[in-house]
Amino acid sequence: MRLKNILIATMLMVTNVSTANRVLAADGSSPSAAGIQVLGVTLNTATRNEARSTMKAQGAIAKREDDRYWYDLYDPSSLLQGASQLSVGYSIRTNKLAFVQYEFPAFMETEKVKEVGDMVAQKYGHPSSATGNIGLGPVEYDWNLNGGVKLTVSRDWPDTTVYMTYQIPAAFKQMQAEMAENNKEQKQQSAKKQSNAF
């Protein structure tokens, strides 16, 4: 009889979780088979043009949208309380979305990282990992989301600015490789220019 009760309770929990996931997925506010969404943008599949038009339709105010840069900049203050900047990064070669990062200024407010981490936890649950001391030093909370998307809430030290960053692994790796290649080319050009001076 006890085993039967445990099985029934387990089946009810699975049913409730499954139903909750379907409900949350329908409004795009939680991990789903369709992918993680931020401002209506499905992170795993979005291109630069799709992300730009969708974010602006949601009310993001563009500060810089320029295909010559790896990232666009937006003012998110009307969208997310306390956020001062939204940076959206792309691979230039593939035009795929690579990261989305909100910046929260926290002028020596050491608790701000916990506040943002708690906000994220309300949507995605407890972080997969957490490191650091909220009162002093760098802090990082990590979530491993659907489709391999990594979400991080972090703070460096002594700068207490808090960053909430979504990374789309393959596109982020591609973007970093492009940036490293560009940096190497610029250094070579600078060295060549300098060598002509002596």
C-alpha positions, 0 to 999 in steps of 0.5 A: 500500500505504501509503495502504491501511495508513493507511485501515485504521488510521483505520478501527480508531481510529474503531471503537475510539472509537465502541466506547469512547463506547458503553461510557462512555455506558452507565454515564453517566460520559461525554458521550453522545447521552443527555446529560451526567450528574452524580449520575445527573441528566441536566443538559440535561433535568432539572427541579428535582424530578427533580434533587432526588430523584435527587441525594438517592437518590445520597447528597447531603445537603440543606442547603437545598431551597426553591423560593423560591431559585434554588439548592439547597444540599447537603453533597457531602463523602461523594460527592466527596472534598474538596468542601465544598458543592454548589450546584444552580441552577434557573430559577424560571419554568421549573423547569429545571436551570441549573447545578451547582457543587462548591466545594473549599476550598483554604486557599492551596493553589495546586495545588488548581485543577490537582488538580481540573482533572486529575480532570475531565480524566480523565473528559472529556479535555483542556480546550477552553481554559485560562487563568492561572498556577497559582502566582499569580492567577486560573485557569480551565479550560473544557470544551465538553461534549455538548448545549452544557453548559459545564464550568469549573474555576476559581479566583479570587485571592487566594481560592484556593477552587476551583469546578467548575461545569456550566452548561446555557446556555439555563436559565442565561441564563434564571436570570440574567435572573430574578435581574437582574429581581428585583434591579432590583425590589428596588432600586426598592422600596428607593428608594421606601421611602427616598424616603418617609423624607425 
